[in-house]
Amino acid sequence: MDRRKLLLDITAYADNEISSGEEKARLSLMIENDPFLKREYLVQQRMKRLVSGRAKQVPTPEALRNRIRRQTINKKSFSLWDFLIYQPAYSVSVVIIGMLLLIGFSIDGNKTVFRTYESGEKNIFLQAGANFGKILEGKLTPQLVTSDHQRIKEFFTNSGVKYNTILPELASWKMLGCVVSDESGNKLAHHVYTNENGKLLYVYQADKKYFSGKKVLSMSQTLMRRISLGKPYFESRPEYNIMVAKIGDNIFTFVSNETAEKVKGCLNNYLTKVKS
């Protein structure tokens, strides 16, 4: 990308002039992963606070740039995931409780349509959708940015995840980063992919044991029975596409803003390979 155009985009992002959630997410990830862009972003933010209204543009003082450079080099990135992800869902339980999902699937060739409610702040289906919305808004960024699957698995283990994590190798998708959240004292694993179109694929996985007993997480019995039979559930929405599946002992929720055809095709191909 043209460097000048990128710097203009960073300025617009700092001025909150970008309305596209997808573009915000892209710029947020670039800023977190590029010390130079982070400095430019912080410079723009500080200059904005120093002036009021539409002041005449002047060169940024070199002293300010040097101070920001010293503060950002080799400094660990602050992550909003720790604060926002999986804190009590203030609005989810109010806005989405009673959400009706139309689930259709076939058993022994007979089409059976189930109607079930996915509700509650512990519901993995609803949490995944809400989290993906925050990612697109640029409110959530990974704790670790890397494409190395082994580093991510080690990060999960070192961060307290107590179950075996699976990192699918997905055609046309590259690992972007990961985060570990806390749900009632239990550490849970999340990771994100990106593709050449700049689209995102968010994955939330948890061991099936968390859905029984004290129920750290929840899912309707109808949906749980479906995926336990090896039949993933896919739903296309205006904002994103979502798939729920069971792989090994883990329950997976995949959420993406890529087209339904590409998401469903890619995930179905992967699930077919896993079964064979």
C-alpha positions as CSV (number, residue, x, y, z in Angstrom):
1,M,0.0,0.0,0.0
2,D,1.2,3.6,-0.7
3,R,2.8,4.9,2.4
4,R,1.3,8.4,2.0
5,K,-2.1,6.9,1.6
6,L,-1.6,4.8,4.7
7,L,-0.6,7.8,6.8
8,L,-3.7,9.7,5.6
9,D,-5.8,6.7,6.7
10,I,-4.1,6.7,10.1
11,T,-4.9,10.4,10.5
12,A,-8.5,9.8,9.5
13,Y,-8.7,6.9,12.0
14,A,-7.3,9.1,14.8
15,D,-9.9,11.8,13.9
16,N,-12.7,9.2,14.1
17,E,-13.6,9.9,10.4
18,I,-13.7,6.3,9.3
19,S,-17.2,4.8,9.4
20,S,-16.4,1.3,8.1
21,G,-16.0,-1.2,10.9
22,E,-13.9,-3.5,8.7
23,E,-11.5,-0.6,7.9
24,K,-11.3,0.3,11.5
25,A,-10.4,-3.3,12.4
26,R,-7.7,-3.4,9.7
27,L,-6.1,-0.1,10.8
28,S,-6.2,-1.1,14.4
29,L,-4.4,-4.3,13.8
30,M,-1.7,-2.5,11.6
31,I,-1.2,0.1,14.3
32,E,-0.7,-2.5,17.0
33,N,1.8,-4.5,14.9
34,D,3.8,-1.6,13.4
35,P,5.9,0.7,15.8
36,F,6.1,3.4,13.1
37,L,2.4,3.5,12.5
38,K,1.8,3.4,16.3
39,R,4.0,6.5,16.7
40,E,2.2,8.3,13.9
41,Y,-1.2,7.4,15.4
42,L,-0.2,8.7,18.9
43,V,1.3,11.9,17.4
44,Q,-2.1,12.6,15.7
45,Q,-4.0,11.9,18.9
46,R,-1.8,14.2,20.9
47,M,-1.8,17.0,18.3
48,K,-5.6,16.7,18.2
49,R,-5.8,17.3,22.0
50,L,-3.4,20.3,21.7
51,V,-5.6,22.2,19.3
52,S,-9.2,23.1,19.2
53,G,-11.4,23.4,16.2
54,R,-9.8,23.3,12.7
55,A,-6.5,24.9,13.4
56,K,-4.0,25.5,10.7
57,Q,-1.8,22.4,10.2
58,V,1.8,22.8,11.4
59,P,4.7,20.3,11.5
60,T,4.6,18.1,14.6
61,P,7.4,19.2,17.0
62,E,10.4,17.0,16.8
63,A,10.6,16.8,20.6
64,L,7.0,15.4,20.7
65,R,7.9,12.8,18.1
66,N,11.0,11.8,20.0
67,R,9.1,11.5,23.3
68,I,6.5,9.3,21.6
69,R,9.2,7.2,20.0
70,R,10.8,6.5,23.3
71,Q,7.4,5.6,24.8
72,T,6.4,3.1,22.1
73,I,9.6,1.3,21.1
74,N,9.8,-2.1,22.8
75,K,6.6,-1.4,24.8
76,K,4.0,-4.1,25.1
77,S,0.8,-3.2,23.3
78,F,-2.2,-2.5,25.5
79,S,-5.0,-4.8,24.7
80,L,-8.7,-4.0,25.1
81,W,-9.5,-7.8,24.9
82,D,-8.7,-8.2,28.6
83,F,-11.2,-5.5,29.6
84,L,-14.1,-6.0,27.1
85,I,-14.2,-9.6,26.1
86,Y,-16.4,-11.8,28.2
87,Q,-17.0,-9.4,31.0
88,P,-20.6,-9.7,32.0
89,A,-22.5,-9.1,28.7
90,Y,-24.3,-5.9,29.8
91,S,-26.4,-5.7,26.7
92,V,-26.3,-9.2,25.2
93,S,-28.7,-10.8,27.7
94,V,-31.1,-7.9,27.4
95,V,-31.1,-7.3,23.6
96,I,-30.6,-10.9,22.4
97,I,-32.3,-13.1,25.0
98,G,-35.1,-14.9,23.2
99,M,-33.3,-14.7,19.9
100,L,-34.9,-17.3,17.7
101,L,-32.7,-19.5,15.5
102,L,-34.2,-21.6,12.7
103,I,-32.2,-24.8,12.7
104,G,-32.9,-27.2,9.9
105,F,-31.1,-30.5,9.4
106,S,-31.6,-34.0,8.1
107,I,-31.4,-37.4,10.0
108,D,-31.7,-40.6,8.0
109,G,-32.9,-38.6,5.0
110,N,-35.8,-37.0,6.8
111,K,-35.9,-33.3,7.1
112,T,-36.6,-32.1,10.6
113,V,-36.8,-28.4,11.5
114,F,-36.0,-27.4,15.1
115,R,-36.9,-24.0,16.7
116,T,-34.8,-23.2,19.7
117,Y,-33.8,-20.2,21.7
118,E,-30.1,-19.3,22.3
119,S,-30.1,-17.0,25.2
120,G,-28.1,-15.9,28.3
121,E,-24.8,-14.2,28.8
122,K,-22.9,-17.5,28.9
123,N,-24.2,-18.6,25.6
124,I,-21.2,-19.3,23.3
125,F,-23.2,-18.6,20.1
126,L,-24.3,-15.1,21.3
127,Q,-20.9,-14.3,22.8
128,A,-19.1,-15.1,19.6
129,G,-21.4,-12.8,17.6
130,A,-21.0,-10.0,20.1
131,N,-17.2,-10.4,20.2
132,F,-16.9,-10.3,16.4
133,G,-18.9,-7.1,16.3
134,K,-16.4,-5.5,18.7
135,I,-13.5,-6.7,16.5
136,L,-15.0,-5.0,13.5
137,E,-15.5,-1.8,15.5
138,G,-11.8,-1.9,16.4
139,K,-12.6,-2.2,20.1
140,L,-10.8,-5.6,20.4
141,T,-7.3,-6.5,19.4
142,P,-5.3,-9.7,20.0
143,Q,-3.0,-10.1,23.0
144,L,-0.5,-11.9,20.7
145,V,-0.1,-11.1,17.0
146,T,1.6,-13.9,15.1
147,S,1.0,-16.4,12.2
148,D,2.9,-19.1,14.1
149,H,0.4,-21.8,15.2
150,Q,2.9,-23.3,17.7
151,R,3.5,-20.0,19.4
152,I,-0.3,-19.5,19.7
153,K,-0.7,-23.0,21.3
154,E,2.1,-22.2,23.7
155,F,0.5,-18.9,24.5
156,F,-2.8,-20.6,25.3
157,T,-1.1,-23.1,27.6
158,N,1.1,-20.5,29.4
159,S,-2.0,-18.3,29.8
160,G,-3.9,-21.0,31.7
161,V,-6.0,-22.7,29.1
162,K,-6.6,-26.2,30.6
163,Y,-7.8,-28.1,27.5
164,N,-6.2,-29.2,24.2
165,T,-6.6,-26.5,21.6
166,I,-7.0,-27.1,17.9
167,L,-5.8,-24.6,15.3
168,P,-7.4,-25.5,11.9
169,E,-5.3,-25.1,8.8
170,L,-7.7,-23.3,6.5
171,A,-7.2,-22.7,2.8
172,S,-6.8,-19.0,1.9
173,W,-6.7,-18.0,5.5
174,K,-3.6,-16.9,7.5
175,M,-3.4,-16.8,11.3
176,L,-3.4,-13.2,12.6
177,G,-3.3,-13.6,16.4
178,C,-5.0,-14.8,19.6
179,V,-6.4,-13.9,23.0
180,V,-7.3,-15.7,26.2
181,S,-10.4,-14.7,28.1
182,D,-11.6,-15.5,31.6
183,E,-15.0,-16.9,32.2
184,S,-15.7,-17.5,35.9
185,G,-12.0,-18.2,36.6
186,N,-11.7,-20.5,33.5
187,K,-9.3,-19.5,30.7
188,L,-10.8,-19.8,27.2
189,A,-9.1,-19.7,23.8
190,H,-9.8,-17.5,20.9
191,H,-7.9,-16.8,17.7
192,V,-8.4,-14.8,14.5
193,Y,-7.5,-15.4,10.8
194,T,-7.3,-12.9,7.9
195,N,-7.3,-13.5,4.1
196,E,-6.0,-11.6,1.0
197,N,-9.3,-9.7,0.9
198,G,-8.7,-8.3,4.3
199,K,-11.7,-10.2,5.7
200,L,-11.6,-11.7,9.2
201,L,-12.5,-15.1,10.6
202,Y,-12.8,-15.3,14.4
203,V,-12.7,-18.7,16.2
204,Y,-13.9,-19.4,19.7
205,Q,-13.3,-22.9,21.1
206,A,-14.0,-24.5,24.4
207,D,-13.9,-28.1,25.7
208,K,-17.3,-29.8,25.9
209,K,-16.8,-30.2,29.7
210,Y,-17.5,-26.5,30.1
211,F,-21.1,-27.0,28.9
212,S,-22.0,-29.4,31.7
213,G,-21.9,-29.4,35.4
214,K,-21.4,-25.8,36.6
215,K,-21.8,-24.8,33.0
216,V,-19.1,-22.2,32.4
217,L,-20.7,-21.8,29.0
218,S,-24.1,-22.7,27.6
219,M,-25.8,-23.8,24.4
220,S,-29.3,-25.1,23.7
221,Q,-29.7,-28.8,23.9
222,T,-31.1,-28.9,20.4
223,L,-28.0,-27.3,18.9
224,M,-25.7,-29.4,21.1
225,R,-27.4,-32.6,19.9
226,R,-27.0,-31.5,16.3
227,I,-23.3,-30.8,16.4
228,S,-22.6,-33.9,18.5
229,L,-24.1,-35.9,15.6
230,G,-21.4,-34.4,13.4
231,K,-23.7,-31.9,11.7
232,P,-22.4,-28.4,11.9
233,Y,-24.9,-25.5,11.9
234,F,-24.4,-22.5,9.6
235,E,-26.3,-19.3,9.6
236,S,-25.9,-16.3,7.3
237,R,-26.6,-12.8,8.7
238,P,-26.3,-9.3,7.2
239,E,-23.4,-8.5,9.5
240,Y,-21.6,-11.8,9.5
241,N,-21.7,-15.5,8.8
242,I,-21.5,-18.0,11.7
243,M,-20.9,-21.7,12.0
244,V,-21.0,-23.9,15.1
245,A,-19.3,-27.4,15.0
246,K,-17.8,-30.0,17.3
247,I,-14.2,-31.0,16.6
248,G,-12.8,-33.7,18.8
249,D,-13.8,-32.7,22.4
250,N,-14.1,-29.0,21.6
251,I,-17.1,-26.9,20.6
252,F,-16.2,-24.4,17.9
253,T,-17.9,-21.2,16.9
254,F,-16.6,-19.6,13.7
255,V,-17.6,-16.0,12.7
256,S,-16.6,-14.1,9.6
257,N,-17.4,-11.2,7.4
258,E,-16.3,-13.0,4.3
259,T,-19.1,-14.2,1.9
260,A,-21.3,-17.0,3.1
261,E,-20.3,-19.2,0.1
262,K,-16.5,-18.9,0.8
263,V,-16.9,-19.3,4.6
264,K,-19.2,-22.3,4.4
265,G,-17.1,-23.9,1.6
266,C,-13.8,-23.5,3.4
267,L,-15.1,-24.8,6.8
268,N,-17.0,-27.7,5.3
269,N,-13.8,-28.8,3.4
270,Y,-11.8,-28.6,6.7
271,L,-14.5,-30.6,8.6
272,T,-14.6,-33.2,5.9
273,K,-10.8,-33.7,6.1
274,V,-11.0,-34.0,9.9
275,K,-13.6,-36.7,9.8
276,S,-11.8,-38.8,7.1
